[in-house]
Amino acid sequence: MPSIIAHNMSDTAAGTTGRTLDYAAPLYDWLAPIMVFGFEQRCARHVIEHLDLSPSHRVLDVGCGTGSLTRRLGQSLDASAGGGIVGVDAAERMLDIARSKSPAGLPCRFVAGLAESLPYSDCTFDRAVSTFFFHHVEFNLKTKALSEMWRTLIPGSKAIVVDVDVPTTLLGSCSAWAGYRLFRQEEIRENIEGRLREAFDASPFQSWRSVSHHSGYMTLFELIR
């Protein structure tokens, strides 16, 4: 089924078969809170809590979009101690907005790149995070992106993933399927049907668990490297 949205891709985005959001960049910061029923701020608090950051940590944010979470995490990090965060996204227009909103002195960088081929060496980061990215990529890219997150993390570290998941309530089911039918994205259907969890099982991560479930269709997962 074709998407109802015609994608206007930047150069980096053209290198992936995953869905990218260059077209949505001007409106994204207005639309995102509505699409998740205001969960964005609570999501950030939960992510910060479970990442268990130290000022010296090096953090990777995969699919960072306009960088709202990236900047918030950067406030917990100290460049003088070696800490910092890199937000990676294929949508270069989203990154332009992220950079324009990043205050001087905050240890944040924004890099155009593909989740399935991260531009970093093995064991570069102490933590990784990805929020509402995996419902934009099909199963094969889900597994590749998870393998890349695993590769770039140091042994014993962890990643936090927040995304659409198998609905557990009537409202959650209605919300998740409404998103699928509105955007006509088979990638969303995959998450609804549990394939993100299958991708976790197929990934190199040592273990994973569901930490918390929200609005009946969104889950925060912890993955251990």
C-alpha positions in Angstrom: 0.0 0.0 0.0 1.6 3.3 -1.0 2.2 6.1 1.6 -0.1 9.1 1.5 3.0 11.3 1.9 5.4 12.2 -0.9 8.8 12.2 0.5 11.2 15.1 -0.4 14.5 13.6 0.7 17.8 15.2 1.5 21.0 13.6 0.2 21.7 11.4 3.2 18.0 10.3 3.4 18.2 9.2 -0.2 20.7 6.5 0.9 18.2 4.5 3.0 15.1 2.6 2.2 13.7 3.6 5.6 11.2 6.4 5.9 12.7 9.8 6.7 11.0 13.0 7.8 12.7 15.9 5.8 9.2 16.9 4.6 7.9 17.2 8.2 10.8 19.2 9.6 9.1 22.6 9.8 6.1 21.2 11.6 7.6 18.3 13.5 8.0 20.0 16.9 4.3 21.0 16.8 3.0 17.6 15.5 5.1 15.2 17.6 3.5 15.9 21.0 0.0 15.6 19.5 0.8 12.3 17.8 1.9 10.8 21.1 -0.9 12.4 23.2 1.5 14.7 25.1 3.8 11.8 26.2 6.9 13.4 24.8 7.9 15.2 28.1 7.1 12.2 30.3 9.0 10.0 27.8 12.1 12.2 28.2 11.9 11.9 32.0 11.6 8.1 31.8 14.5 7.9 29.4 16.8 10.0 31.5 15.9 8.0 34.6 16.7 4.6 33.0 19.8 5.7 31.1 21.5 6.4 34.5 23.9 8.9 33.0 27.2 10.1 34.4 28.7 13.5 33.3 31.5 11.7 31.5 29.3 9.4 29.4 29.4 9.4 25.7 25.8 9.0 24.4 24.4 8.2 20.9 20.8 9.3 20.0 19.7 7.3 16.9 17.0 9.0 14.8 17.2 12.2 16.8 14.9 14.3 14.7 15.0 17.9 15.7 17.0 17.0 18.8 14.6 17.8 21.6 15.7 14.7 23.6 19.3 15.1 22.5 19.6 18.6 24.0 17.8 17.5 27.2 20.3 14.6 27.7 23.2 17.0 26.9 22.3 18.9 30.0 23.4 15.9 32.1 26.8 15.7 30.4 30.0 17.5 30.9 32.4 18.1 28.0 35.3 18.8 30.3 34.9 15.3 31.8 34.8 13.7 28.3 31.0 13.6 28.1 28.8 14.5 25.2 26.0 13.3 23.0 25.7 12.8 19.3 22.4 12.9 17.5 22.3 11.0 14.3 19.5 11.3 11.7 19.2 10.7 7.9 16.9 13.8 7.5 19.2 16.7 7.1 16.5 19.3 7.3 15.6 17.9 10.8 19.2 18.3 11.8 19.3 21.9 10.6 16.5 22.7 13.1 18.3 20.6 15.8 21.5 22.7 15.4 19.6 26.0 15.3 18.0 25.1 18.7 21.1 23.8 20.4 22.5 26.4 22.9 26.2 27.3 22.7 28.3 25.3 25.2 25.9 22.3 25.4 27.9 19.1 24.6 25.7 18.1 21.7 26.6 17.4 18.0 24.2 16.5 15.2 25.4 14.3 12.4 23.7 13.2 9.2 24.0 9.4 9.0 22.1 6.2 8.6 21.1 4.0 11.5 21.9 0.9 9.6 25.5 2.1 8.9 26.5 4.4 11.8 29.6 6.5 11.1 31.4 5.5 14.3 34.0 2.9 15.4 33.3 -0.1 17.6 32.8 0.6 21.3 32.6 4.4 21.0 29.6 5.1 23.3 28.6 4.4 26.9 24.9 4.7 26.2 22.5 4.7 23.3 18.9 5.9 23.0 16.3 5.8 20.2 12.8 7.2 20.6 10.1 6.7 18.0 12.5 5.8 15.2 11.9 2.1 14.8 8.4 2.4 13.5 9.8 4.2 10.5 11.9 1.3 9.3 11.0 -2.2 8.1 12.2 -5.4 9.9 15.4 -5.8 8.0 16.5 -2.3 8.8 15.3 -2.7 12.4 17.8 -5.5 12.9 20.6 -3.7 11.1 20.1 -0.6 13.2 20.1 -2.6 16.4 23.3 -4.4 15.4 24.9 -1.0 14.7 23.8 0.3 18.1 25.3 -2.8 19.7 28.5 -2.5 17.7 29.1 1.2 18.7 28.4 0.6 22.4 31.0 -0.5 24.9 30.6 -4.0 26.5 28.3 -3.9 29.5 26.5 -0.7 28.5 22.9 -0.3 27.6 20.5 1.2 25.1 17.0 2.6 25.7 14.4 2.3 23.0 10.9 3.9 23.1 8.5 3.1 20.3 5.1 1.9 19.2 4.5 -1.6 20.5 1.9 -4.4 20.7 -1.3 -2.6 22.1 -2.6 -3.7 25.5 -5.8 -1.7 25.8 -8.7 -0.8 23.5 -7.6 2.8 23.4 -4.0 1.8 22.7 -5.2 -0.5 19.9 -7.3 2.2 18.4 -4.5 4.7 18.6 -1.8 2.4 17.1 -4.0 1.2 14.2 -5.2 4.8 13.5 -1.6 5.8 13.1 -1.0 2.9 10.7 -4.1 3.7 8.6 -3.4 7.4 8.6 0.2 7.1 7.4 -0.2 3.7 5.6 3.2 2.6 6.9 3.7 -1.2 7.1 6.6 -0.5 9.5 4.0 0.7 12.1 2.0 -2.5 11.5 5.2 -4.5 12.2 5.6 -2.9 15.6 1.9 -3.4 16.4 2.3 -7.1 15.6 5.4 -7.5 17.8 8.1 -7.5 15.2 10.2 -4.9 17.0 10.4 -7.4 19.8 11.4 -10.1 17.3 14.2 -7.7 16.1 15.4 -7.4 19.7 15.6 -11.2 19.9 17.5 -11.4 16.6 20.0 -8.6 17.7 23.4 -9.2 19.3 22.3 -7.6 22.5 22.8 -9.9 25.5 19.3 -9.3 26.8 16.3 -6.9 26.7 13.3 -6.2 28.7 10.2 -4.1 28.7 10.6 -1.4 31.5 7.3 0.5 31.2 4.2 0.7 29.0 2.3 3.9 28.2 -1.1 4.8 26.7 -1.7 1.2 25.8 0.6 1.1 22.8 4.0 2.7 23.6 6.8 0.8 25.4 10.2 1.8 26.9 12.7 -1.0 26.4 16.1 -1.6 28.0 18.7 -3.5 26.0 22.0 -4.7 27.6 25.2 -4.8 25.6 
